[in-house]
Amino acid sequence: MSSASLINGVDGQLTDWSQVNWKQVRKVVRNLRQRIFRARKLGQFKQLRRLQKLLIKSHAVVTADKKIPGF
């Protein structure tokens, strides 16, 4: 693995939207949203904030934003 690769993303640049594994993107985003909900419900505010930051910076969310209108 090269040092230039992304930690939370893909190794290379995508050249077309058809290269994105949308099923995996939806799974990652759904999982993060569930973890955020669970942390809030349990009152784990430090973990909640950390997960929110992760969701905002996630490559999957950036990719999903471009695919889903109004998101």
N, C-alpha and C positions, 0 to 999 in steps of 0.2 A: 504494500500500500504506500503510495507516495505521500510526501508531507504536504502536498498542495491539495489533497482531497478534503472534502467537507466532512465535518463530524456528523452533522445531522442532515445529510443529503445524499446526493449521488456523486460518483467519482468524476464524471465528465459533464459537459454541457449538453443539455437536451436540444436537439435541433428541430423537433416537431412535437406538438401536443399529443400525438398518438403514441409517443414513446413513454408517456407517463402511465404508471400502473395506478389507475384511479381507484380500484378496489382497495389497494394498500393505503393510498392517501386517505380515503374515507375512514379506514380502520384506525389509522394513527390518530387522526383528528378526533374521532369518536372516543377513543381510549383516553386521550388527554382531557377531553371535556368531562368524561365520567370521573376521572381522578380529581379534577378541580371541584366538581360537585360534591364528591365524597369528602374531600379535605374541608370544604366549607361546612358541611353538615356536622363533621366531627370537631369543628372549632380549631383546626390546625392551620392557623393563619400564616405562619412562616412558610409552610409547605404550599399553601394555597397561592401565595404571591410568587413563589418559585415556579410553580406549574403554569401560572398565568404568563410569566415571562417566557417560559419555554414554548408555550403555545404561540405567542406572538412572534417569536424568532424562528419557529419551526419551518423547515423547508417545505414540509407537506402542506402547511397552511398557506404559504406564499403561492404554492402551485395551485391549491384549491381556490384561492381568491381569484385567480385569473380565469378559472373555468366556470365558477358559479356566479352568475350575475346578481348583483345586489348584496353580496356577502360582505 
